[in-house]
Structures are given as C-alpha cells and as structure tokens.
C-alpha cells in the first residue's frame, strides 16, 4: 500500500506520531537488523519521561548485536510452543486468542479500508499490526488521513484498553534487555496518546 499525496499537509507533530507508531510496529514485528539498531542508537531524547525512555533505548541499542536481539525476540514472542508474552488484544482482554476483540477490530478495519497483508499469518489484533495501522491512518496510507475523531475511536477501542499493560509487561519481562527499552518507550507514548485524546475529546 502506498502513502497518498494528501499526507504532505500533515502537521509536524502528526508526522512524528505516525513515525513513532510505525517504528514501534517495526520493532514488534521482527527483530531489528544492524541498520535499524544503528538508527536507534542515534536517537536522542529530552528530559521528559518519553525523552528519557528514548535515551535509555538508544544506549542499549549501541551495545546490542542483531544476533543477540534476535535471540531475545524469539524468547519473548515465539519460544518453544509460545514466547514469554502473547502480544494480542484478544489474549490480554479475554485470556484467549481469536476472541471478540479480534472480530471487533476486523469490522473497524473494513470500515477504514484496511486490509490484511497477503503474507501475514498472525491475528490482526497483535500490537505490531495495531501500531502499523495507527501510523498508516495518521498519514493516509489507507486513503485520506483519518480525522482526529476516527483516530481517537480506533485508539480507544483497540489500543488503549491493553497497550500500557502490554508495554509494562515487555519492560519487565525476564528475557527483555533491548526490548525493555522498547517497552519503556511504548508505555510512555501510549500514556501521552491516551491523555492527548482525552484532552481533545469533544
């Protein structure tokens, strides 16, 4: 799917939000290669909670190798039978995979003209996919950029109920090293988004 020309009018803060959603989605979908680790190592943050989380992740990325982070990713999300964490909305909200939260998401995806990639075999309610969907909606990857109200509804329905819980678990997982930093960034970002959507609610 290609990004439409309409996103050229995006406000800088929305571009940053979309970039961060896409970045988290990328890190949760597969282990980062050396190029992505190098890019992560060059990130800089300010003194706020989010800035400190970014700074911490960059510091770990500097001393992480692709092989080490691949082992970590496997232990966290794949494992023998299953990984340490199951990063799916259905599991976090009901205790089982492929439950009502997934059916609800598929309905909202259809409404937003978001289609599942042909080579994707994981349920659509995984955190990696949800981060990618949010990033795509902001920039207009699935048509016109989503309105703030549409973004808020999607976030509140599919991400807000479990994202902070998931990222907190990722931060504290026993096999997390690099991904502890990803968890810290994700948790801080989700808290910022939740508060921003609350404050702009009509």
C-alpha positions in Angstrom: 0.0 0.0 0.0 1.3 3.4 -0.9 1.1 6.6 1.1 -1.1 9.1 -0.7 -0.1 12.6 -1.6 -2.6 14.1 0.9 -0.3 13.4 3.8 2.1 16.1 2.6 -0.1 18.6 4.5 0.4 16.7 7.8 1.3 18.8 10.9 4.9 18.0 12.0 3.6 16.6 15.3 1.3 14.2 13.5 4.2 13.1 11.3 6.2 12.4 14.4 3.3 10.5 16.0 3.0 8.4 12.8 6.8 7.7 12.7 6.8 6.5 16.3 3.8 4.2 15.7 5.5 2.8 12.7 8.8 2.4 14.5 7.2 0.5 17.4 5.3 -1.6 14.9 8.5 -2.5 13.1 10.4 -3.5 16.3 7.5 -5.7 17.4 7.0 -7.4 14.0 10.6 -8.7 13.7 14.0 -8.3 15.3 15.8 -5.2 14.1 18.8 -5.5 11.7 22.1 -3.7 12.1 20.8 -0.6 10.2 17.7 -0.2 12.5 19.9 -0.8 15.6 22.3 1.9 14.4 19.3 4.3 13.7 18.0 3.5 17.2 21.4 4.1 18.8 21.5 7.6 17.3 18.1 8.7 18.8 18.1 11.5 21.3 15.5 12.4 23.9 14.8 15.4 26.1 14.4 15.4 29.9 10.8 14.3 29.9 9.6 10.7 30.6 9.4 10.0 26.9 12.8 11.5 26.2 14.4 9.5 29.0 12.9 6.3 27.6 14.2 7.1 24.1 17.7 7.9 25.6 17.7 4.6 27.5 16.7 2.6 24.4 19.4 4.3 22.3 22.0 3.5 25.0 21.1 -0.3 24.9 21.0 -0.3 21.1 24.6 0.9 20.9 25.8 -2.4 22.6 23.3 -4.8 21.1 24.0 -7.1 18.2 21.5 -8.4 15.6 22.1 -11.9 16.8 21.5 -11.1 20.5 18.3 -9.2 19.7 17.1 -12.0 17.5 17.5 -14.4 20.4 15.7 -12.0 22.7 12.8 -11.5 20.2 12.4 -15.3 19.9 12.3 -15.9 23.6 9.8 -13.1 24.1 7.4 -13.7 21.2 8.0 -17.1 19.8 9.6 -19.5 22.2 9.2 -23.3 22.3 5.5 -23.5 21.9 4.9 -19.9 22.9 7.0 -16.9 23.9 7.1 -15.2 27.3 4.5 -12.7 26.0 1.5 -13.1 23.7 1.1 -9.6 22.2 -2.5 -9.8 21.1 -5.5 -7.8 22.3 -7.8 -10.9 22.5 -5.3 -12.6 24.8 -4.8 -9.5 27.1 -8.5 -8.7 27.3 -10.1 -12.2 27.4 -7.3 -14.7 28.2 -7.8 -16.4 24.8 -6.6 -15.8 21.2 -9.1 -15.0 18.4 -11.9 -13.7 20.6 -14.3 -10.8 20.4 -11.7 -8.0 20.3 -10.4 -9.5 17.0 -13.9 -9.6 15.5 -14.5 -6.0 16.5 -11.1 -5.0 15.1 -11.8 -6.7 11.7 -15.1 -4.7 11.5 -13.3 -1.4 12.1 -10.5 -2.3 9.7 -13.1 -2.9 7.0 -14.7 0.5 7.8 -11.3 2.1 7.4 -10.5 0.1 4.2 -7.5 -1.5 6.0 -6.8 -5.0 4.5 -4.6 -7.7 6.0 -1.4 -8.3 4.1 -1.5 -11.5 2.0 1.7 -12.8 3.6 0.5 -12.1 7.2 -0.4 -15.2 9.2 -0.7 -13.7 12.7 -4.1 -12.5 14.0 -4.6 -8.8 13.2 -5.0 -7.7 16.8 -1.3 -8.0 17.5 0.4 -4.9 18.9 2.8 -4.7 15.9 -0.1 -4.6 13.5 -2.1 -2.1 15.6 0.8 0.2 15.8 1.2 0.0 12.0 -2.5 0.6 11.5 -2.4 3.7 13.6 0.6 5.1 11.9 -1.0 4.4 8.5 -4.3 6.1 9.5 -2.5 9.2 10.6 -0.6 9.7 7.3 -3.3 8.4 5.0 -1.8 5.1 3.9 -5.3 3.6 3.5 -6.9 6.6 1.8 -7.4 10.0 3.2 -5.7 10.7 6.5 -8.0 9.7 9.4 -9.7 12.5 11.3 -8.7 13.0 14.9 -12.1 11.7 16.0 -11.5 8.5 13.9 -8.0 8.1 15.4 -9.4 8.6 18.9 -12.2 5.9 18.4 -9.7 3.4 16.9 -7.2 4.0 19.7 -9.8 3.9 22.5 -11.4 0.7 21.1 -8.4 -1.3 20.1 -5.2 0.0 21.8 -6.0 1.9 25.0 -7.6 -1.0 26.9 -4.4 -3.0 26.9 -1.4 -1.2 25.5 0.1 0.2 28.7 -0.3 -3.2 30.3 1.5 -4.9 27.4 4.3 -2.4 27.2 4.8 -2.6 31.0 5.0 -6.4 30.7 7.5 -6.0 27.9 9.6 -3.6 30.0 9.7 -6.1 32.9 9.9 -9.4 31.1 12.7 -11.6 32.3 14.2 -12.0 28.8 13.9 -8.3 27.9 17.1 -6.3 27.5 16.8 -4.3 24.3 13.0 -4.8 24.4 12.8 -3.5 28.0 13.8 -0.2 26.3 11.1 -0.7 23.6 8.6 -1.3 26.4 9.6 1.9 28.2 9.2 4.0 25.0 5.9 2.3 24.1 4.4 2.7 27.6 5.4 6.4 27.7 4.0 7.0 24.2 0.7 5.2 24.9 0.2 7.3 28.1 0.9 10.5 26.1 -1.6 9.5 23.4 -4.3 8.4 25.9 -4.0 11.8 27.7 -3.9 13.8 24.4 -7.0 12.0 23.1 -8.8 12.6 26.4 -8.0 16.3 26.3 -9.1 16.8 22.7 -12.4 14.9 23.1 -15.4 17.0 22.1 
